[in-house]
Amino acid sequence: MGRSSAQSSSAKKLSSSLVNCEEDYHGLTKYVPESISYGAERLKREVKKGYELVMYHALPEHLKDNEFILKHYRSEWPLRASLASIFTIHNETLNIWTHLVGFFVFMGLTIYTAMMMPPVGELPGMMHRLPSLQQLRWQTVTDELTNIVASEPRKAISRWPFFVFLSGAMFCLLSSSVCHLLYCHSERMARFLLQLDYIGIAYLIAASFYPPVYYTFLCNPALRNTYLTGITCLGLLTVAVSLMPKFQTHQFRPFRAILFASMGISGIIPCVHKLALHWGEPAAQTTFYLEVTMGCLYGLGAVIYATRVPERWKPGHFDIAGHSHQLFHILVVAGALTHYRAGLLYLKWRDEQGCDVI
């Protein structure tokens, strides 16, 4: 009897345990799909969020640069998505393409110039080597190159200062385009690319001095080297300042504009010196006017960049197209193209007259 009672009690306990296990199992099986479903939905939301364009107020601090552009921001996107965004519409699309197109234009000009202006002894017969520049509808550039080829230089004039300028233009435009494309990926990437962008600006400004200084003071090596050393040191100093972390913050936007503008304004000194030495030379006067035009384009770009107009006047109305940074990019490309034509005139001048004008 006692044995039977014990067996009955054990059976009840086992039954109760089985019931509890069954309840736990049903609870667990009910919870697991819910957990999986919740996790999947959360992951889906996170992935979707990663590719969404967000408002300015939703940006992390390191991506906040212009509070007058309110929408269409990419924020901490994966690298692949950031690369693919070159073909999508957001508030950086035109910033990317204005300088990317400019880069390809200058790459074409570099190739064209290299083929049109080989070593002086090989100049004859090279006039029609690369006619694609005519597609730019800038006939004056073609005319100047034709004049260079057709001229009878007295001796070989170095071309390397002109290619220093072209390399500076290409580096600046490409680094700027890449920066605007990928800086949304991460804070570390943003800091690196902004530094590269500012180095590119300093490089372009410094490189722009090389053709006018070298060819103007061609027959005065001491003066030529003094100017070139000075602008090179100023460029390196600007690069050193631009690598400082605070320099990259949006609070330093006016300071950045002033620093780069001051570097460019220093070019007034050799320009005025050139006029004093060669006032009677038509080439000196024409290149001076072109350099003034270039300076005005760069200066206007710097003012627009610093003041953030027109988006300051109507926040949110210029998020996709027409905001200050896009206008700044266009003016930089226009200024560089103007300087390219001035460089052609310098080459023509020196190829024709050598150092006899001094």
C-alpha positions as CSV (number, residue, x, y, z in Angstrom):
1,M,0.0,0.0,0.0
2,G,2.8,2.4,1.0
3,R,4.6,1.5,-2.2
4,S,1.6,2.1,-4.4
5,S,1.1,5.5,-2.7
6,A,4.7,6.5,-3.3
7,Q,4.4,5.5,-7.0
8,S,1.2,7.5,-7.3
9,S,2.9,10.5,-5.8
10,S,5.9,10.2,-8.1
11,A,3.6,9.9,-11.1
12,K,1.8,13.1,-10.1
13,K,5.1,14.9,-9.7
14,L,6.2,13.7,-13.1
15,S,3.0,14.7,-14.7
16,S,3.1,18.1,-13.1
17,S,6.7,18.5,-14.3
18,L,5.7,17.5,-17.8
19,V,2.8,20.0,-17.7
20,N,5.2,22.7,-16.6
21,C,7.7,21.8,-19.2
22,E,4.9,21.8,-21.9
23,E,3.8,25.2,-20.7
24,D,7.4,26.4,-20.7
25,Y,7.9,25.0,-24.2
26,H,4.8,26.7,-25.5
27,G,5.9,29.9,-23.9
28,L,9.4,29.6,-25.3
29,T,8.2,28.7,-28.8
30,K,5.8,31.6,-28.6
31,Y,8.6,33.9,-27.4
32,V,11.3,32.8,-29.9
33,P,9.4,33.7,-33.1
34,E,8.4,37.0,-31.5
35,S,12.1,37.6,-30.7
36,I,13.2,36.6,-34.1
37,S,10.5,38.7,-35.7
38,Y,11.4,41.7,-33.5
39,G,15.1,41.3,-34.3
40,A,14.4,41.1,-38.0
41,E,12.2,44.2,-37.9
42,R,14.8,46.0,-35.9
43,L,17.6,45.1,-38.3
44,K,15.3,46.1,-41.2
45,R,14.7,49.4,-39.7
46,E,18.4,49.9,-39.0
47,V,19.4,49.0,-42.5
48,K,16.6,51.2,-43.9
49,K,17.7,54.0,-41.7
50,G,21.2,53.7,-42.9
51,Y,20.2,54.5,-46.4
52,E,17.7,57.2,-45.6
53,L,18.3,60.9,-46.2
54,V,17.9,62.7,-42.9
55,M,17.3,66.2,-41.6
56,Y,20.0,68.5,-40.3
57,H,19.0,68.1,-36.7
58,A,19.4,64.3,-36.9
59,L,23.0,64.4,-38.0
60,P,25.9,63.6,-35.7
61,E,27.9,66.6,-34.6
62,H,30.8,66.0,-37.0
63,L,28.5,66.1,-40.0
64,K,26.8,69.4,-39.0
65,D,28.3,72.1,-41.2
66,N,25.6,74.3,-42.6
67,E,22.4,74.8,-40.7
68,F,20.8,76.6,-43.6
69,I,20.7,73.3,-45.6
70,L,17.9,71.5,-43.8
71,K,17.3,68.2,-45.6
72,H,18.6,65.4,-47.8
73,Y,21.7,64.5,-45.8
74,R,23.4,61.1,-45.8
75,S,24.4,60.1,-42.4
76,E,27.0,57.4,-41.5
77,W,26.2,55.3,-44.6
78,P,28.2,52.1,-45.4
79,L,31.1,52.7,-47.7
80,R,29.5,50.9,-50.6
81,A,26.3,52.8,-50.2
82,S,28.3,56.1,-50.0
83,L,30.1,55.2,-53.3
84,A,26.8,54.3,-55.0
85,S,25.3,57.6,-53.9
86,I,27.2,59.4,-56.6
87,F,24.3,58.4,-58.9
88,T,21.5,59.4,-56.5
89,I,20.0,62.8,-55.5
90,H,21.0,64.3,-52.2
91,N,22.4,67.7,-51.1
92,E,26.0,66.7,-52.0
93,T,25.2,65.4,-55.5
94,L,26.1,68.6,-57.4
95,N,29.1,69.3,-55.0
96,I,30.5,65.9,-56.2
97,W,29.8,66.4,-59.8
98,T,30.9,70.0,-60.2
99,H,34.4,69.2,-59.2
100,L,34.4,65.7,-60.7
101,V,33.6,67.1,-64.1
102,G,36.2,69.8,-63.5
103,F,38.8,67.1,-62.8
104,F,38.1,65.3,-66.1
105,V,38.2,68.7,-67.9
106,F,41.7,69.4,-66.5
107,M,42.8,65.9,-67.1
108,G,41.8,66.3,-70.7
109,L,43.6,69.7,-70.9
110,T,46.7,68.2,-69.4
111,I,46.8,65.4,-72.0
112,Y,46.0,67.9,-74.7
113,T,48.7,70.3,-73.5
114,A,51.3,67.6,-73.2
115,M,50.6,66.5,-76.8
116,M,50.4,70.0,-78.2
117,M,53.5,71.3,-76.3
118,P,56.2,68.6,-76.5
119,P,59.9,69.5,-76.2
120,V,60.5,72.5,-78.3
121,G,62.5,70.7,-80.9
122,E,59.5,68.5,-81.7
123,L,56.9,71.3,-81.9
124,P,56.4,71.4,-85.7
125,G,53.6,69.3,-87.1
126,M,51.9,68.7,-83.7
127,M,49.1,71.1,-84.1
128,H,46.2,68.7,-84.7
129,R,47.3,65.9,-82.3
130,L,44.3,66.2,-80.0
131,P,41.3,68.1,-81.4
132,S,38.9,67.2,-78.7
133,L,39.4,70.5,-76.9
134,Q,37.3,72.1,-79.6
135,Q,34.3,70.4,-78.0
136,L,34.7,72.7,-75.0
137,R,33.9,75.6,-77.4
138,W,36.7,77.6,-76.0
139,Q,38.2,78.7,-79.3
140,T,40.6,81.1,-77.7
141,V,42.4,78.3,-76.0
142,T,42.9,76.5,-79.3
143,D,44.1,79.7,-80.9
144,E,46.7,80.2,-78.2
145,L,48.0,76.7,-78.4
146,T,48.2,77.0,-82.2
147,N,50.2,80.2,-81.8
148,I,52.6,78.4,-79.5
149,V,53.1,75.6,-82.0
150,A,53.5,78.0,-84.9
151,S,55.9,80.3,-83.1
152,E,59.7,80.0,-83.6
153,P,61.2,79.8,-80.1
154,R,64.7,80.9,-79.6
155,K,65.5,78.2,-77.1
156,A,63.7,75.6,-75.1
157,I,61.5,77.0,-72.4
158,S,60.7,74.7,-69.5
159,R,57.1,73.5,-69.4
160,W,57.2,72.0,-65.9
161,P,55.8,75.0,-64.1
162,F,52.7,74.9,-66.3
163,F,52.2,71.2,-65.4
164,V,52.7,71.9,-61.7
165,F,49.6,74.1,-62.0
166,L,47.7,71.5,-63.9
167,S,48.5,68.8,-61.3
168,G,47.4,71.2,-58.5
169,A,44.1,71.8,-60.3
170,M,43.5,68.1,-60.8
171,F,44.5,67.1,-57.2
172,C,42.3,69.9,-55.7
173,L,39.2,69.0,-57.8
174,L,39.5,65.2,-57.3
175,S,40.2,65.4,-53.6
176,S,37.2,67.7,-53.2
177,S,34.9,65.4,-55.2
178,V,36.0,62.4,-53.2
179,C,35.5,64.3,-49.9
180,H,32.0,65.2,-50.7
181,L,31.2,61.7,-51.8
182,L,32.6,59.7,-48.9
183,Y,32.8,62.0,-45.8
184,C,29.3,60.8,-44.7
185,H,30.7,57.3,-44.0
186,S,32.2,57.9,-40.6
187,E,33.8,60.5,-38.4
188,R,37.3,59.2,-39.0
189,M,36.7,59.2,-42.7
190,A,35.3,62.7,-42.6
191,R,38.3,64.1,-40.7
192,F,40.8,62.5,-43.1
193,L,38.9,63.6,-46.2
194,L,38.5,67.2,-45.0
195,Q,42.2,67.4,-44.4
196,L,42.8,66.1,-47.9
197,D,40.4,68.6,-49.3
198,Y,42.1,71.6,-47.6
199,I,45.5,70.3,-48.7
200,G,44.1,70.3,-52.2
201,I,43.0,73.9,-52.0
202,A,46.4,75.0,-50.7
203,Y,48.1,73.0,-53.4
204,L,46.0,74.6,-56.1
205,I,46.7,78.1,-54.8
206,A,50.4,77.6,-54.5
207,A,50.7,75.8,-57.8
208,S,48.8,78.7,-59.5
209,F,51.8,80.9,-58.7
210,Y,54.3,78.8,-60.6
211,P,53.6,79.6,-64.2
212,P,53.3,83.4,-63.8
213,V,56.3,83.7,-61.4
214,Y,58.6,81.3,-63.3
215,Y,57.9,82.8,-66.8
216,T,57.7,86.5,-65.6
217,F,61.1,86.3,-63.9
218,L,62.6,83.7,-66.2
219,C,65.8,85.7,-66.7
220,N,66.2,86.7,-63.1
221,P,66.7,83.4,-61.3
222,A,67.3,85.0,-57.8
223,L,64.0,86.9,-57.9
224,R,62.2,83.9,-59.4
225,N,63.5,81.5,-56.8
226,T,62.7,83.9,-54.0
227,Y,59.0,84.2,-55.0
228,L,58.7,80.4,-55.7
229,T,60.3,79.6,-52.3
230,G,58.0,82.1,-50.5
231,I,54.8,80.8,-52.0
232,T,55.8,77.2,-51.4
233,C,56.6,77.9,-47.7
234,L,53.3,79.7,-47.4
235,G,51.5,76.8,-48.9
236,L,53.2,74.3,-46.5
237,L,52.3,76.6,-43.6
238,T,48.7,76.6,-44.7
239,V,48.7,72.9,-45.0
240,A,50.1,72.6,-41.4
241,V,47.3,74.8,-40.1
242,S,44.6,73.0,-42.1
243,L,45.6,69.7,-40.4
244,M,44.7,71.1,-37.0
245,P,41.4,69.4,-35.7
246,K,39.7,72.8,-34.9
247,F,40.4,74.1,-38.4
248,Q,37.9,71.5,-39.7
249,T,34.9,72.6,-37.5
250,H,32.1,74.7,-39.0
251,Q,32.9,77.4,-36.5
252,F,36.2,78.0,-38.3
253,R,34.5,78.4,-41.7
254,P,35.2,82.2,-41.9
255,F,38.8,81.6,-40.8
256,R,39.3,79.0,-43.5
257,A,38.0,81.4,-46.1
258,I,40.2,84.2,-44.9
259,L,43.3,82.0,-44.7
260,F,42.9,80.7,-48.3
261,A,41.9,84.1,-49.6
262,S,45.0,85.7,-48.0
263,M,47.2,83.1,-49.6
264,G,45.7,83.9,-53.0
265,I,45.9,87.7,-52.4
266,S,49.6,87.4,-51.8
267,G,49.8,86.9,-55.6
268,I,49.2,90.6,-56.1
269,I,52.9,91.2,-55.2
270,P,54.5,89.4,-58.2
271,C,51.7,90.6,-60.5
272,V,52.4,94.2,-59.7
273,H,56.1,93.6,-60.0
274,K,55.5,92.0,-63.4
275,L,53.7,95.2,-64.6
276,A,56.5,97.4,-63.3
277,L,59.1,95.4,-65.3
278,H,57.1,94.7,-68.4
279,W,54.5,97.5,-68.7
280,G,55.0,97.9,-72.4
281,E,54.5,94.2,-73.1
282,P,51.0,93.4,-74.4
283,A,51.4,89.8,-73.0
284,A,52.1,91.2,-69.5
285,Q,49.0,93.4,-69.6
286,T,46.7,90.6,-70.9
287,T,47.9,88.1,-68.4
288,F,47.5,90.7,-65.7
289,Y,43.8,91.2,-66.6
290,L,43.3,87.4,-66.8
291,E,44.9,87.0,-63.3
292,V,42.7,89.8,-61.9
293,T,39.7,87.9,-63.4
294,M,40.9,84.7,-61.8
295,G,41.3,86.5,-58.5
296,C,37.8,87.9,-58.6
297,L,36.3,84.5,-59.3
298,Y,38.2,82.9,-56.5
299,G,37.5,85.9,-54.2
300,L,33.8,85.8,-55.0
301,G,33.8,82.1,-54.3
302,A,35.4,82.6,-50.9
303,V,32.9,85.2,-50.0
304,I,29.9,83.0,-51.0
305,Y,31.5,80.1,-49.1
306,A,32.0,82.1,-45.9
307,T,28.6,83.9,-45.9
308,R,26.6,80.8,-47.1
309,V,24.3,82.7,-49.5
310,P,21.8,82.2,-50.9
311,E,20.6,79.5,-48.5
312,R,21.1,81.8,-45.6
313,W,18.3,84.0,-47.0
314,K,15.9,81.0,-47.5
315,P,16.8,78.0,-45.5
316,G,15.7,74.8,-47.0
317,H,15.1,76.2,-50.5
318,F,18.5,75.4,-51.9
319,D,19.2,72.0,-50.3
320,I,19.5,70.2,-53.6
321,A,20.7,72.8,-56.1
322,G,21.9,76.4,-55.9
323,H,23.5,76.5,-52.4
324,S,26.7,78.3,-51.7
325,H,29.1,75.4,-51.8
326,Q,28.0,74.5,-55.3
327,L,28.5,78.1,-56.5
328,F,31.9,78.1,-54.8
329,H,32.8,75.0,-56.8
330,I,31.7,76.4,-60.1
331,L,33.7,79.6,-59.5
332,V,36.8,77.6,-58.5
333,V,36.7,75.7,-61.8
334,A,36.0,78.9,-63.8
335,G,39.0,80.6,-62.1
336,A,41.3,77.7,-62.8
337,L,40.3,77.7,-66.5
338,T,41.0,81.4,-66.7
339,H,44.4,80.8,-65.2
340,Y,45.0,78.0,-67.7
341,R,44.5,80.5,-70.6
342,A,46.9,82.9,-68.9
343,G,49.5,80.2,-68.7
344,L,49.2,79.6,-72.4
345,L,49.9,83.3,-73.0
346,Y,53.0,83.1,-70.7
347,L,54.3,80.2,-72.7
348,K,53.7,82.0,-76.0
349,W,55.4,85.1,-74.7
350,R,58.5,83.3,-73.5
351,D,58.7,81.0,-76.5
352,E,58.7,84.1,-78.8
353,Q,60.9,86.4,-76.9
354,G,63.0,84.4,-74.5
355,C,64.9,86.6,-72.1
356,D,65.6,89.5,-74.5
357,V,62.7,91.4,-73.0
358,I,64.5,91.9,-69.7
